[in-house]
Amino acid sequence: MSERRDRCVAMSRVVGLQWIGNAVVLLLAILWLQIPDSHTWQFLFSMVSAVGIACLFVWLTTVTFRRLRLSVPAVPMWLSAVFLVAVLLVWMGLSHPIAVGRDHEELFAGYWNSKLSPWLRYHFTYMRLVELQDHFYDLVELVIAALLLPLAIELMTSGVRGWRRVVYVYRRWRYWVVAAVAGSGAIWITRLLLNWTPGHSVRGQVLSLVARVGLAYTVDVVLWCLVIAVAARYLRD
């Protein structure tokens, strides 16, 4: 009972760290976009600020992963940062074709719809083909993220010596179920809340937007922490 309570406390701290830390990073990133660059000193300040925000994000991610794997001897912080940057570069490289595909969704949908028979064209309309492509790209992104997450956690905590534990996570079907439910749930809930526009007055819509964004952000953070906790749990086995 005591062990379970300790786990709940540790998990709540991880969620709190992620909720506050990511909110600070997002706020700083929004403020960074407002920095003018008409003068040299403003440009330099913008570059220094960007490096600072990136370092804060690296620190937040590293500390979060290490709190989930306290029993593992940790690699130096700078090495964790290097591994995180490497994983992010891989993520960006794999996501580039997906972004290109999303940019051409409407073109592909129009072409495919024009080639279908009248019966199929009725069932697979232009908008439905766009939606199917969108769901397909979401699924591919979730699979890539689920593959890279255990690798990132392992590299940033114990380095390359524990790569076999990453393979063990891939073999656990429960991890894939949690990743699929959490990932698809985050996408669906976020879209549902952001597309819902209750209220008629300007004030009501503004308050509604703030509440809906806050709720979606909280749900996304909780689901994200759930996935990384399950991945870290299987990495210990």
N, C-alpha and C positions, 0 to 999 in steps of 0.2 A: 504493500500500500504506500509506504514511504517512497519507494523507488518510482512508483507511478506519479505520485505528487511532484517529485523532483523533476520528472520529465515534463510534466505539464507546466511547471514554473519555468523551466529552461526554454520550452517551446514558446511560451507567452513572451518571454524576453526577446526571443528571435523575431517574433512577429512585431513586437514593439519597435525593435531596432530597425527592421525593414520598413515599417510604416513611416516612422519619423525620418530615417535616413534617406529613403527614396523621395520623400516629400521635399526635403531640403535640397537634394540634388536637382529635382525637377524645377523647384522655385528658382534656384541659382541659374539653371539653364535658361529659363524664361527671361530672367533679368539680364543674362549674358547676351541674349538676342537683341536687347535694347541698347547695347553699348554702341555709340557711333564710331566710325572709323575714318572720319575726315581729316584727322591729324595723326601724326606719327605716334605721339604718346598714347592716343586712344587705341590705335592698332596694337601697340605693344601691351597695353593694359588688357585688351581683349584676348591676346594670345596667352598672357600669363594667367588670366582668369580661366580660360579654357583648360589649361594644364592643371590648375588647382581643382576645378570641378571633376576632371578625369581622375585625379589622384584621390579625391574624396570618394568617388564611385568605386575605385579599386579597393580602397581601405574598407568601405562598407561591405562589399562582397566578400573580401577575404576574412574579415572578422566574423561575418555571418556563417560562412562555411566552417571556420575553425571552431566556433561555438558548438556546432553540430558534431564535431569529431575531436573532442577534447582528449580522447584516449590515444590519439595518434601523434607521434613526434612531428611537430610542424617544421616545414621548410622556412627559410628566411623570407621576410615580407617582400623583399625586392624580387625574389624568385617567383613568389605567388603572383605578383603583378605581371611578370613576364609571361607566365603560363596563361593568365587571364587574357592578356592582349592577344596571345597566340590563338586561343579558343575563339575569341571574338572575331579575329581576322578570318578564321575558318568559317564561322557563322555568316559573316558578311559575304564571303566568296560563294558559299552555297545558296545564300538568299538572293544573290544578284539575278540568276535566271528566273527565280520566282517573281521578282519585281518586274522584270521585263515581260513575263507572261501576264501579270496583272495589268500592265499598261496596254496590252493588246487584247484584253478580254472582249471588248465590244466588237473589235474587228473580227476575231475568231468566231464569236457568236453569230454575227451577221453572215459570215461566209458559210458556217455549218448549217444555219437555218435555211439558207437559200438552196442548199444541196439536198435537203431532206424531202421525203415524199409528203404530200398534203396531210396524211394521217399523222406522221411523225412530227411534222411542223406544228400541228395543232397541240400535241402533247409537249414537245420540246420547243417552246416559244423562245423568242430572242432573249427576253429577260430571264427565263429559266436557265438557258444556256450560260448566261453571265453568272447567275447564282451558283450553278454547278461548278463552274471554273473557280469561283471564289472559294467555295467549300473545299475543292481539291487542293488549292494552294494553301489554305489554312491547314489541311491535314498534313501536307508535305512539310510545312514549317514546324508543326507540332512534333513530327517524327524526328526531324533534324535536331530540334531543341532537346527532345528526350534522349537522343543519342549523345549529345555534347554535354549535357548537364552532369551526369556521373563522372565523366572524364574531367570536367573542370573542377569538380569538388575534390576528386582524388589528386589531381596535379597540384592544386593550390594548397592542399593540406599536407600530403605526404610525399609529393613528387612522383617521379616516374617509377619508383620501386613497387608501387601497388597497382600496376595496370591490370593485373589479373582479377582484382576485385571488381574492376569496372565491367569486365566480361560477365562476372557473376550477376551483376545488377541487370544486365541485358537479358539474362536467362530467367529472371523472376517475372512471371506474368502479372503479379499484383502491381509491380511498379508501372507496367505499361497501362494497366487499367486506371490507376490513380492519375498518371500523366495524361491519359486520354480524357478522362472525366474532368479533371481540373483545367486542362487546356481548353477543351471545347466549352466547358462551363464558363470560364472567364471570358471567352470571345462572345458567347451568346448573351450572357448577363450584361456585359459592357455595352454591346450594341443595343440591347433591349432598353437599358436605362438611358442611354444617350439619345436614342431616337424617340423616346417617349417625351412629349411636351405638354404636360398638364398646365392648367392655369391660363388665364386670358390677359391679365394685366402685365405690364412690363416688369413690375416689381415681383409679381408672382412667378413669372417665367425665370427671372434671374435667380430668385431663391430656390426654385425648383432645379435649375441647372447646377447650382452649387451643391445642393443636397444629392442630386443624382451622380454628379462627378465624384463627390466624396464617398458615396456608397459603393460605386463601381470600383474606385481605387482601393477601398478597404477589402472588398471581396477578392479583387485580383491579388492583393498582397497576401491574404490568408491562403488562397489556393496555391500561390507560388511557394509559400513557406511549407505547405503540406507536401508538395512534390519534392522539394529539396530535403525535407526531413525523411521522407520515405527512401530517397536515394541514399542519403547518408546512413540510414539504418541498415540497408542491405550492404553497403560498403564495409560495415563493421563485421559482417558475418564471414 
